[in-house]
Amino acid sequence: MIVENFPDRTIQVEGKEYLYFGGTAYLGLSTNASFLKILTQSITKWGSFYGSSRSSNIKLSIFNKAEAFFAEQIGAEAAVTTSSGTLAGKLVLDYLSQSDYTFYHYPKTHPAILHPNSLPVFVNGQLHPNLRNTTNENIVITVDAVLALEVEPTSFDFLNNISSEKKVTLVVDESHSLGIVGKQGQGVFSSILSEKLERKIMVSSLGKALGLSGGIIASDNDFIDSIKNEILFISSSCANAGYLEAYLQSQDLIHQQQKKLKENLAFLFDDFKPKERFKFSKNYPVIYCNEDGFYDYLYKNNIIITNFKYPNYEGFMSRIVISANHTQEDLEILKHALIHRL
């Protein structure tokens, strides 16, 4: 369906209003009046877009300020922003592909960090045999912090079973965890402490929970410096400077929205336990259901959710998203519809 206005907690479709529990704007910043006011002021300062290389002789100070701030929040030595999360993933894969690495991917890895010659981490439920042998080699493992169609952060315990002869570089996509997972919304990067890791790299879209235009890469200083010298990075446009300024200026607001989201989750799941057909976590703002007819059922109850064919997934994905902007009345209506579907 095509709509004429950006959806928030409600959506207008063909002149009719529905409750909207879709998208990825977990913190509700994309339509938040206070955030939009800050963003407008930031764009007035930095212009609508600076379509230039980061290596140009004229450099905007906001990039270094925002990237240093992101690095501290994420728990990395350094960070660099890009014009999109997909570009962030491509930059990392292209750079690593120049060295003698064997690539592996965790199940359900997002296409943005999926190397074309990648091997599966698991074969028939067991760690790939090559990860357990004694051959000395450099490997890259790519994984999503929260997998597609999952509601809990990925467990990295599997790293402990990899042969000590392997030098492991871990690439983690935090697009659906940055801003909402972790005590301060910092994601999972800083919590991955396995001794098996030679290096860890985080990539993410900024356009999900944070409502920003752009992407980010975070890692150690040497890696980020190398990315900045890549031809693709030098020849690409920057992230939107106005959005980065707005992010720095909106930290109090973001913390408020994170608090509201946690309160909404606590309210929704209070005395409410969806059965096996629903996949959910009380700490994550998404509910999945793969039951045929589920989307149509909610639609008939004036609720619209995300529903489309997701890559590498057999059927259509039905995805309920709770945002910080939903009211308790909205959540009561959703809860009532779900209870009657049990």
N, C-alpha and C positions, 0 to 999 in steps of 0.2 A: 504494500500500500504506500502511496505517495502522500506526504503531509506538507502543509504550507508553513508550519511553525515548528521551532525546536521543542521537542517534548520535555516536560519536567515530571512532576508527579501525576499530571494528567496529560492527555493527548487528544487533539481534535482530528477526527477522521470523518470526512464527508459531512461536516456540520454537526457531528455528534461528539460529545465528550466522554472519554473513557478514562479509567484509572490506568496509569502506565507503570508497569513493573518490568521494564526492559532497559536496554542500552548498557552502558558501562560507567555512567557518571555516579559512582558510588557515594561520593561526598556531596553531590548536588551542586558543585561549583559552577557548572556550565551555565546555569540559569540564576545563580544566586545574585541578588541585586547588589549586595555589598561588594562581592567579588567583581562584578561587571563594572562597578563604579571605579574600583582600583585599576582594573584592566584598561578602562577608557583613559584614565589619567596616564597610565604607563605608555599606551600607544601614542598619546599626544606628545609624550617626551621622546620616544624612540622611533616614531613613525609606524606606518602599517606593516612594513616589512623591509628588512635590509638584505636585499638580494645580492650579496657579495660573498666572496670567499673569506674564510677566517684568516687566511694568509695575506689578505690585502694589506696595503700600507696603512690604511685607515682601519683601526680596530676599536670596537665598542667595548667599553670597560665592563658592561653588565655581564658579558660572558664569563670572564674570570671570576667575578663576584658570585654569580649564581652557581657556577660549577664548583667552586670551593665550598659553598654552602651545602650543595647536594652531597659532595664527597663526605663531609662531616656527618651529615644526617645518615647516610647509607652505611658509613663505617668503612670507607675505602680511602686509600691514600690520595686518589685523584679521580676526577670525572671530566667528561667532555659531552656537550650537548650536540644533537644532530637535528635535522629537519623532520625526522620521523623515527619511530621505533623500528620499523622495517629496515631503514637505512642503517640504524645502529647495529642491527643483527648482521646485515650484509657486510658492513665494514669489518666487523670482528671476524666473520668467517673468511672473507677475502684475505685478510692479513694473515690469519693462521694457516690458510691454504698454501702460503708461500714457503712454509717450512715443512719438515718431514714429520707430519703428524698423521696418525690413524684416527679417524673420527668415529665416535659412537653417539647414539642418541637414546635417551630415556623414552619409554612409551609416551605417546601423545605429544611429543615435542612440536612446538609451533613451527610452521614452515619458515619463519623469519630466521631461525637458527638451525635449520636442518640442512646439513651438508649433502650434496647429491650422492656422494659415495659413502655416506655414513652407514655404520653397522649397528644393529640393535644391542643395547646394553644387556638385555635378557633374551635367552633362547629357551623356549619351552619352560618358562618360569625360573630358569637358572641363569646365573651370571654367565655372560658369553665366555666360552672356553679360552679365547685369546686374552681375556682380561685376567685369567688365573694362571697362565703359563709363565715361564721364567725368562721369556725373551725380553731383553732390555729395549724399550721403545718409548717414544713420546706419543701420548694420546690426548685427544680432546673429547670430553663428554658434554653434550648439550642437553639441557633439561629446563622445563618450566617450573618456576617456584610454586605455582598452583596449576596443576595440569588442567587441560580442557576437560570439562564435564566432571571436575572434582571440586571439593569444597574445603579440603584440608591442605596445608603446605606439604610439599613433597618431603619424604624422609630421605636423608642422604646417608643412612646407615650402610647402604650397599657399597659405599666407597671403602669401608673397612675390609671388605673381602677381595679387593683388587690386589693383585700381586705387587709386592714392594719393588719389583723390577720396572714397574711402569711409572713414568713421569706424567702426572695427570694435570691437565688444564681443564677446569670446570667453567662452562659458560651457562649462566642462569638467566632466564628471561623472567623479569619481575613485573611485566605489564599489568598483571591482575593481582599483585600483592603490594606494590609500592603505594604508600599512602593509607593502606588499611590493614596490613598485617604487621605485627610487632607492636610493642607497647606505645611507640611514638609514630607508628606507620612507616617505619624505616625499611620494611621488607625483611627478607630472610638472609641477605648476603652476609651480614656481620655474624650471624649465628652458625654459619657453616665453618667448622673448625677442624676438619679432618686432617690428620697428619699426612695423609696420602696425597695431599694437593701440593703441586708445584706452583700453581697460580690459579686464582679464581677471578672471573670476569662477570660483571653484571651488565645486562642490557635491558632496556625497558622503553615502552611508549610512555609519554607523559600525558597522553590524551585520555586516560581512563579515570581513575579516582581523582587525579589532580586537575583535570580539565584544561590542560595546557597543550599548545600546539608544539610538537617536537618529540625527540627521543633522547636517550642518555646512555652512555657507557661509563662504567666505573670499574677501576682496578688499581693496580700499583702504578707508581709514577712512570716507570719505564714503559709499561704497556701503553698508557694513555699518550705519552710523548710520541710513541711509534705510530699510533693511530692518527695523530695530528699531522704526521708527515706523509701519510698515505695519499696517493694521487686522487683517489675517489673523495677523500675528505676535503682536500685542498680545492678540488673542482666543484664541490657541492655548495649550495646555499646554506646559510646559517639557520639555526633555530630562530624562532621569532623573538626578538629582543624585548618587545613589549610584554610578552607573556612571562618571560623570565623575571623581569622587573616586578610584575604583578605578583609572582610567586613569592619573591622576597618580602614584599609588602603585606602579604596576606597570611602570615604564619599564625597570628592569633585567631583569625577567622577559620583557617583550616583546622586548628585544634578544636574549635567550637563544633565544626561540622563532624569531626571524628567522634567527638563526645555524643553528638546527636545520633549518629549512626549506631553507636554501641547501645544507646538507650532504645532505639527502634528495634534492634535485634533482641534485646532483653524483653521488650514488651511483646513482640511477635511470638516468641517461643516460650513465654510464660504459660505454664500449664497446657502447652500444645506440643504434641509429639507426632509429627507426620509419620506414617507407616513406611514400609519398605519401598513403596513405589516412588517415594521422594528421597532425594539425596540432599542432605543439608548439614550445616554445622551452626551451632549457636553463636559462633564467633566470626562467621563469614556471611556477607550479604547476598548470597545466591542460593536458590533452591532449584534443583533439576528434577525433571520427570520425563521419562522416555515412553510414557503410556500413550498409545494412539488415541486421538480425540481430546487430549488434555488441553491443547491450545484452543480448540473450538469451544470446549466447555467454558473456559474462562472468558472467552470473547462474548459468549452469550450472556455472561454475567457482568458485562461491561468492564472487563479487565483485559488489557492487552499486554502480552509479555513478548520476549524475544523468541522467535521461531524461524529457523532457517537451516539449510543443509551445511553442516560444519565439515571442513576438510578432514579426511581420514575417519569419518564417523558414518556408521551405516545408515542411520535414518535422520530425521529432522531433530534438531536440538530445541527442546522447550526449556527456557531459562527464565526464572523469576529473579528479578534484581530489586533488592531493597535499598533505597537511598536515604541519605540524611534528611532529604526534603519531605519524605512521606510523613503524613500526620498519623496520630493514633487511630483516627477514624478510618483512614485509608487501610491501615493494617488490620483493623477489625473486619473490614469488608473482605480483605484477602483471606484472613484466617477463617472466616465463615465459609467462603467458597471452598477452601481446601478441606475443611472438616467435612463438608457435605460430599466431597469427592472420595473420602476415605472408604 
